[in-house]
Amino acid sequence: MPELPEVEVVRLGLQAHVAGRTIREAQVLHPRAIRRHALGADDFARRLAGTRVEAARRRGKYLWLELSDKEALLAHLGMSGQMLVQPEDAPDEKHLRVRLRFADDGPELRFVDQRTFGGLALDDLNEVLLPDTIAHIARDPMDPEFDLDAAVRALRSRRTEVKRALLDQTLVSGIGNIYADEALWRARLHWSRPTEKLTMAKGRELLSAAADVMNAALGAGGTSFDALYVNVNGQSGYFDRSLDAYGQEGKPCGRCGTAIRREPFMNRSSFSCPRCQPRPRRQLG
């Protein structure tokens, strides 16, 4: 699934190409794409018609368009969802699910999703302009209002492994499997380090590393392991060429030359350097 830098790349594209425009009509071409909108396709299309897109916003990996009627068009990209800006006369993509046309007759916004795990839904905005369904999501390390020390204290308060805590979006948002491994490599921490053994100083180093690696990925257009991930112009990211740990099994560590190892983690994989990131002497449990 796309992680924070990929979602931010899409948000920036939407802000540039869609913000400030008024939606003329919405067409739902596959009902599964709006399954999270309980009132169905007709209600979805009716409520969008005539609304102005005020801004494209993000909290962690969650993306939405802020609308003029104090609602949000929340986008779940899932495994393969794409938000594409296309000329109205461009041929339809094979897996086009939802189309938004605008009053200025300019380029339209298309939601394309091959695997149909993603979708769009309308949601109310709360008093701080967050969609109600994601109000529980914590700020991410790239957020200007992110409180580093508060986030470290939140991580340390959970009795779990440090990588599990990094992936808990209610503690700190936006960090997925790829960037968790990269941040842990930079901070020289093994993924199974108990959070209660994490010092404030090491916690700050870890979350600062997460911010650094995600900023670097953002500059490269995101990490693209899946040909289905693209930005609004249909371009894939290329930060995967710069990864130090994730997906690098058997390759030499960029610091010490030891072969990167892969270990099972929550039905996925975790990548680390055996020398730079030794396992903790005492495991949880």
N, C-alpha and C positions, 0 to 999 in steps of 0.2 A: 504494500500500500504506500501511497506517497507520504513522505514525512514533511516536517515543517518547512524546510527550504523549498521543496517542490510546491507546496501549497502557497507559500509566499510569492513564488514566481508567478503562479496563476493569478493571485490577488493583484499583484502589480499590473498585470496585463488587463485584468478586468477594470481596475481603477482608470487606466489610461484609455480604454476603448468603450466602456459602458457607462461609467459614472457620469451623471448629469443628463442622461438621456431618458426619455419617457417611453415606456413599453406600449406599443400599439396593440399587439396581440400575442397570446401564448398558444402554442399548439402542442398537445400531448400526443405523441406518436406511439407510445408504448406505456400501458398503464402501470407496469411494474416500476417505471422510473419515478412515479410519484406515489408509491405505495405508503410512504410515511405521511402523506397528506390524507388524513382520514376521510375528508369530505369529497374526495374524488376529483376527476379531471375537469368537469364543468366548473366546479367551484374554484379550483386552482386557476383556470384560465380567466374566469370572470374577475377574480380579485386582483390579478396582475394587470389586466387591461387598464390603461390610463395612469398607472403609477409611475413615479419618477424614481430612478435609481440614484440615491444620494451618495453612496460610497460603497466600495468593496472592502470588507473587513474580515479579520481573522483573529481567532483565539486558539493558540496552539495549532493543531492540525485541522481545526474546524473553520470553514469558509462560508461567508454569507454576503448577500447584497442587502444593504440597508435601504429600505423603500420609504417613500414619502408619507405613507399612511401609518408609520410606526410599526410596520411589520418587517420581517426579514425573509428573504429567499435563501434558505439554508441549503448548501450543496454538500452532499456526501459523495466523495469521489470514489470510494470503495477501491476495488482492485484495478479498475480500468477506466474509470470515469474521466472524461475530458470536457473542458469548457472551451469551445472554439469560437473565435470571431471570424465570420465568413461573409463575403458578399452575398446578397440575397439570391443572385443568379448562379451561385456556385452549386455544383451537383451535390445532392444529399449524400452524406456518408452512409455506409451500409448499416451501421448500428446507431443511427441518429434516433434519439429518444424524445427530446423536447426541443422546441424551437421558440425563441423569443424574437419578435420583430419590433422595430422601434418607429416612433412617429416621424423621425427625420429621414426615413427611407434609406438610412445608411446600413452598414454591415450588421448582420444579425448575430445573435448569440445562440450557439447550439450546444446541447448536452448530448454527448456521444458516449456510449457505454457498451462495450462488447459483451462483458460478462454479467451485466445488469445487477451487480452487487451494490452499486451506488444509487443515487437518486436525489430528487429535489423535493423540498417541502416548504410551506409557508409557516412561519412561527411568529408569535408576538415578541416584541422587544420590551425588555424591562426598563427600569428607571435609569440604568447606566448603559442602555442601548446594546445589551447582550440578548440574544435569543434565549427564551425561557428554558429550552431543553438543554442548553449547554452552560447555564449559569453556574454550575458546580465546577466547571473546568478551571484549573489554576492558570495563572499567568505563565508565560514561557520565558526562557532566558534572553530572548531577543526583544521582549516587550520593554519599552522605555520605563514603565512603572514596576518592573520586576524587582522584588526585594530579595536580594541574594541571601542575606543572613536568615531571613524568615524561611526561605525555601530549604536551606541547609538544615535548619532546626526541624522542619517538617520531615525531611528525609530521615534524620537521626531518631525521630520519635517512633518510627515504624520498626518493629522487630522482624526484619526480613533481610534478604540479600540486596545488595546495593543496586544491582541492575533491575530487579523487580521494582524497587522503589522509584528508580528513574523512569520506568515505563508507566507508573501510576499517574494518570493525568490529573488527579485531584491534588497531587502534591506539587508537581511541576509539569507543565504541559509541553507538547511539541516534540518530545524526544522519543523516537522509535528505535527499533532494533539496530538499525545501521549506525545512527549517530550515538547511541548508547555505547556500542562497542568502540567507536572512534574516540569518544570522550574518555572512556575507561583506559584505553591504550595511552592516551596523552597524559592522563593522571597516574599511570602505572598502578592501576587497581585491578584486581581480579573481580569478575562479575559476582562471585559468591561472597565477597566481603560482607560480614554482618553490618547493618546500618548503625547499630549502637556502638560499633567500634570505629566509626568514621568520625574523625576530629573535625571541628569547625573549619580549621585551615585546609584540611584535605577536601572537605565538602565544597568549600569555595573554589578550590583548584579544579575540582571535577565539573562543577556547573559552569565555571568560566571556560573550561575546555569545551564543554558542549556548545556554549555560545560561539566560541571561536570557530569550531568546525562547521557549525551550521551557517555562520556568516560566510565562510569560505565556499561552502556548497552553494549558497545563494548567489555569490558572485559568478559561479560557474554555470548557473542555470539549474541547479539541483542535481540529484543523483538519479540516473536512469538505468535500471537493470531490466526494465520491461519496455519493450518497444511501444506499448500502449500508453506510457506516460509521456505527455507532451505539454508545453505551455499553450497559451491561447492562440499562438501563431503556428502551432504544429511542430515546434522544435523541441528536441529532447535535450536533457541536461547531460553533462559530461564529467561531473565530479567523481564518478566511480573510478576514473583513472588515477585519482589522487588519494584513494583510501589506504590507510595504514594497517588496518586490522580486518575489517569486515570483508568476507569473501576471499581473504588472502591465504587460505590454508596451504601450508607447505612452502610458502614464499618466505624469504628472509625478512626478519623484523628490520625496519628502517633504522632502529637505534643500535641493536646489538648483533644482528645477523642470525639469530635463532629462528628456526622455522615456526611460523605462526600455526597455532593449533586450533582445531574446531571441536567444540563440545556441545552436546545436546542441551537445549535450554527452552523450557516451556513449549514443546513441540516445534521449536525452531532451532537455530544454531547460534552459538556465541563464539567469537573469534578473539584470541588473545595471544600474547607472547609468553611462553612458559618462564622465561628468564626475567623479563621486565615486570610481569604481572603474575607473580607466584600465587598459587592457591593459598588461602588462609590456613593456618595450622589447625584451627578448630572449625569444623563445619557446623552450620545450624542444625538444631534438632537433637 
